[in-house]
């Protein structure tokens, strides 16, 4: 494993269907806590009825229309935050939802923030859980993940994505449920507990 290095912006300025599986194995770090990405979902802006950007730009989703490498954080269900990596060309509003992490550092702090997690595998096995564990809130919306802006950074420690990631439908949505745009690390015990569609879009 190499020393972590920030990603190159051009690597994220692509279609989220390419970026999402490529992000598996990358490391998200904030405030002394970090985790390896083991599950993601792609959202394709105006071409995707499940995307926050499907209806156009708003105060809530404006970060999605920014340049690749920005962090889009939103508040959902009146109680949870979710984190997305903006990708594609500026203005496309493409993004990848980070659904689960394998904890790497700051695990004691993650446990303190998530006392309901009885096992380390439960600390970050969901998009809201990982934000709670790392302390990610709406205040980080718009931060540049490639420059450690506001202390949060997305890095590559040399871990290659799986050659054959598990692929399936996105979960927790009611629109565009037919697209198999969720990827996860095969055999990982740190992935989320996927639920059937039936709630409003998580992105």
Buried (B, 14 or more C-beta within 10 A) or exposed (E): EEEBEBBEBEBBBBBBBBBBBBBBBBBBBBEEBBBBBBBBBBBBBBEBBBBBBBEEBEEBBBBBBBBBBBBBBBBBEEEBBBBBBBBBEEEBBBBBBBBBBBBBEBBEBBBEBBEEBEEBBBBBBBBBBBBBBBBBEEEBBBBBBBEBBBEBBBBBBEBEBBEEBBEEBBBBBEBBBEBEBBBBBBEBEBBBEBEEBEEEBBB
